[in-house]
Amino acid sequence: MNLPSLPRFPMCPEQEEPEREIWQPDWHCYCCQDTGRATSVLASLVIAGYDPNRDRIPVCQAPGCRAGDKFMDSEFKGYVDMRLTATVCQQLDTTSRQPKPDLGARGMNLPNLPRLPMRPEQEQSDPEIWQPSWSCYCCRDSGRVSAILAALVIPDYDPNRDRIPVCQAPGCRAGDKFMDSEFKGCVDMRLTATVCQQLDTTSRQDWRNTVKAQQKRLVNLNCIKSLRQRPRTTDEEMLAHQKHQAALAEANSVRVVPQIEEVVDV
């Protein structure tokens, strides 16, 4: 896109603070941040459509990192994903250590793995894919250009400190409310109709790609087999029964003892 590059436009320039010291992490392993579990951002580079809330735990196996050993216990059986090899985790560690890692690049020699849900049987239903119904995708019918789009034009844009970038896309009148006198000195009118129209087109295409990716992910989910590939053995059935009985006993042991009033003879 042929978009301009505008400087920031703070509302209160006199309150702008000097540059603060940049915090730097002191993790030994940048793949899992010393947790033993590969971070969601890095795991998504390897596992297409990775969902940290529903998928198995991607255990970090980076060389020299022992944080993932805790997931080797039997209590995590059936909940871990060991497909991220030492080589893959080492590449993810190297990528994360870079000052400005290009996490969207697929130039690294990384595998493209499917999701590994904890409960595939619960993935069978096809939830409705939400799609926005905005008239203007530049400001999402709010009159204010969204922060993500504004950052494409205004580097280092800060929605909490900079003036309101008013949407002037053709046919969008949502920004008219910012023309009142109460917003004087708080608006940024530098995003022209041409710029806003390009941002609207970009956002619409992003949403189309997102919906296609979600549809593809749902199709893949329907092809996943059940998590349990075999029936329980006798020992597993006995262990499950013992755990169930122990839980019931613990629940029954918690009882409310009624208070008995002491009767004193006069």
C-alpha positions in Angstrom: 0.0 0.0 0.0 1.1 3.5 -0.7 0.5 4.9 2.8 2.2 7.9 4.2 4.4 7.7 7.3 3.3 10.3 9.9 4.9 11.2 13.2 3.0 10.9 16.4 0.6 13.7 17.4 0.4 13.7 21.3 -2.6 15.4 23.0 -0.3 16.8 25.7 3.2 17.1 24.4 4.4 18.7 27.6 3.5 15.6 29.5 5.5 13.3 27.3 8.0 11.4 29.4 11.5 10.7 28.4 12.4 7.3 27.1 12.4 4.8 29.9 14.8 2.0 30.4 13.8 -1.0 28.3 13.1 -4.1 30.4 14.9 -7.2 29.3 14.0 -10.7 30.4 16.5 -12.9 32.1 15.1 -16.3 31.1 17.5 -19.2 30.5 15.2 -20.5 27.8 13.3 -18.1 25.5 11.3 -20.9 23.9 9.3 -21.6 27.1 10.3 -18.6 29.2 11.5 -21.2 31.9 8.0 -22.6 32.3 8.6 -25.9 30.4 5.7 -25.0 28.0 6.5 -23.4 24.7 4.9 -20.0 24.5 1.6 -19.7 22.6 3.1 -17.3 20.1 6.0 -19.6 19.3 3.9 -22.7 19.3 1.6 -21.2 16.7 4.6 -20.9 14.3 4.8 -24.7 14.3 1.2 -25.9 15.1 -1.4 -24.5 12.7 -4.4 -23.0 14.5 -2.8 -23.7 17.9 -5.3 -23.0 20.8 -3.6 -23.0 24.2 -7.0 -23.4 26.0 -7.9 -26.6 24.1 -4.7 -28.2 22.8 -2.2 -30.4 24.5 0.8 -28.8 26.3 3.7 -28.3 23.8 6.6 -29.3 26.0 9.8 -27.5 25.5 12.7 -29.8 24.6 15.3 -27.1 23.9 18.9 -28.3 24.6 19.9 -27.5 28.2 16.3 -26.7 29.3 15.0 -29.0 32.0 11.9 -27.0 32.8 9.7 -29.4 30.8 10.7 -32.4 32.9 7.8 -31.8 35.2 5.3 -32.6 32.4 6.8 -36.1 32.2 4.9 -37.2 35.4 2.0 -39.7 35.0 -0.5 -37.0 36.0 0.1 -35.2 32.7 -0.4 -38.4 30.6 -2.6 -37.6 27.6 -2.1 -33.9 28.1 1.3 -33.2 26.6 2.5 -32.7 23.0 6.1 -34.0 22.5 6.3 -33.2 18.8 8.4 -30.1 19.3 11.8 -31.6 19.0 15.1 -30.2 20.4 16.0 -28.8 17.0 12.6 -27.1 16.7 12.7 -25.6 20.2 16.3 -24.4 19.6 15.1 -22.5 16.5 12.2 -21.0 18.4 14.6 -20.0 21.3 16.9 -18.3 18.8 14.0 -16.5 17.1 12.6 -15.2 20.4 16.0 -13.9 21.5 16.2 -11.5 18.6 15.5 -7.8 19.5 12.7 -7.6 16.9 11.8 -11.2 15.9 9.8 -11.6 12.7 7.3 -14.0 14.2 5.2 -14.0 11.0 8.0 -15.3 8.8 8.1 -18.9 7.8 11.6 -18.7 6.4 12.8 -20.9 9.2 12.9 -24.6 8.6 10.1 -25.4 10.9 7.5 -28.2 10.6 3.8 -27.4 10.0 2.0 -29.6 12.5 -1.7 -30.1 13.0 -3.5 -29.3 16.3 -3.5 -31.9 19.0 -6.6 -31.2 21.1 -6.9 -32.6 24.6 -10.6 -33.6 24.0 -11.1 -34.2 20.2 -14.6 -35.6 20.9 -15.6 -32.1 22.0 -14.2 -30.6 18.8 -16.8 -32.2 16.5 -19.5 -29.5 16.7 -19.1 -26.8 14.2 -19.5 -23.4 16.0 -20.7 -20.5 14.0 -17.8 -18.3 12.8 -18.4 -14.8 13.8 -18.0 -12.1 11.1 -18.3 -8.4 11.7 -21.1 -6.4 10.0 -19.5 -3.0 10.1 -20.2 -0.5 7.4 -16.7 0.9 7.6 -13.8 -1.4 8.5 -11.4 1.5 9.0 -13.1 2.8 12.2 -15.5 -0.1 12.8 -18.4 2.4 12.7 -16.9 4.2 15.7 -15.5 7.3 13.8 -12.1 6.6 15.3 -9.6 4.7 13.2 -8.7 1.5 14.9 -5.4 1.4 16.7 -4.0 -1.4 14.6 -4.8 0.4 11.4 -3.6 3.8 12.7 -0.2 2.3 13.5 0.2 1.5 9.8 0.3 5.2 9.1 1.5 6.7 12.4 4.6 4.8 13.6 4.7 4.4 17.4 1.1 5.4 17.6 -0.2 5.4 21.2 -4.0 5.4 21.6 -3.7 6.4 25.2 -1.7 9.6 24.6 -2.1 10.6 21.0 -4.9 12.6 19.4 -7.9 10.8 18.0 -7.3 9.8 14.4 -10.7 10.6 12.8 -12.0 8.3 10.1 -12.7 10.2 6.8 -13.4 7.2 4.6 -15.8 7.9 1.8 -19.4 7.2 2.8 -18.5 7.0 6.5 -20.1 9.7 8.7 -19.3 8.2 12.1 -16.4 10.6 12.5 -18.7 13.7 12.4 -19.3 13.5 16.1 -15.6 14.5 16.7 -16.2 17.8 14.9 -17.9 19.2 17.9 -16.1 21.9 19.9 -15.7 19.7 22.9 -13.1 17.6 20.9 -11.1 20.7 19.8 -7.4 20.0 20.3 -8.0 16.3 20.7 -8.5 15.1 17.0 -6.1 14.2 14.3 -7.4 15.0 10.8 -4.3 13.9 8.9 -5.7 10.6 7.7 -7.3 11.6 4.5 -10.2 9.9 2.7 -7.8 8.2 0.4 -5.8 6.8 3.3 -8.9 5.7 5.2 -10.2 4.0 2.1 -7.0 2.0 1.8 -7.1 1.0 5.4 -10.8 -0.1 5.0 -9.8 -2.3 2.1 -6.8 -3.8 4.0 -9.0 -4.6 7.0 -11.7 -6.2 4.9 -9.1 -8.5 3.3 -7.7 -9.4 6.7 -11.1 -10.4 7.9 -11.7 -12.5 4.8 -8.4 -14.3 5.4 -9.3 -14.9 9.0 -12.7 -16.4 8.2 -11.1 -18.7 5.6 -8.5 -19.8 8.1 -11.2 -20.5 10.7 -13.3 -22.5 8.2 -10.2 -24.5 7.3 -9.4 -25.2 10.9 -13.0 -26.4 11.6 -12.7 -28.8 8.6 -9.5 -30.2 10.0 -11.1 -30.6 13.4 -13.7 -32.9 12.0 -11.0 -35.2 10.7 -9.4 -35.7 14.1 -10.0 -39.1 15.7 -11.0 -39.7 19.3 -8.4 -39.0 21.9 -8.7 -42.5 23.4 -7.5 -45.0 20.9 -8.2 -48.1 23.0 -10.5 -49.1 25.9 -9.2 -48.9 29.4 -7.3 -51.9 30.8 -8.4 -53.6 34.0 -5.7 -51.7 36.0 -6.8 -48.4 34.5 -10.4 -49.1 35.4 -9.5 -50.0 39.0 -7.4 -46.8 39.3 -10.2 -44.7 37.9 -12.7 -46.3 40.3 -10.4 -45.7 43.3 -10.0 -42.1 42.4 -13.7 -41.7 42.0 -14.4 -43.3 45.4 -11.7 -41.2 47.1 -13.3 -38.0 45.7 -16.7 -39.1 46.9 -15.3 -39.9 50.4 -13.7 -36.5 50.6 -16.9 -34.7 49.5 -18.9 -36.6 52.1 -16.5 -35.9 54.9 -17.2 -32.2 54.6 -20.4 -31.8 56.6 -22.0 -28.9 58.5 -22.2 -29.8 62.2 -25.3 -28.2 63.7 -24.8 -26.2 66.8 -26.7 -27.6 69.9 -27.8 -25.0 72.3 -26.9 -25.8 75.9 -29.9 -25.9 78.2 -29.2 -24.6 81.7 -31.6 -25.5 84.5 -32.5 -22.6 86.8 
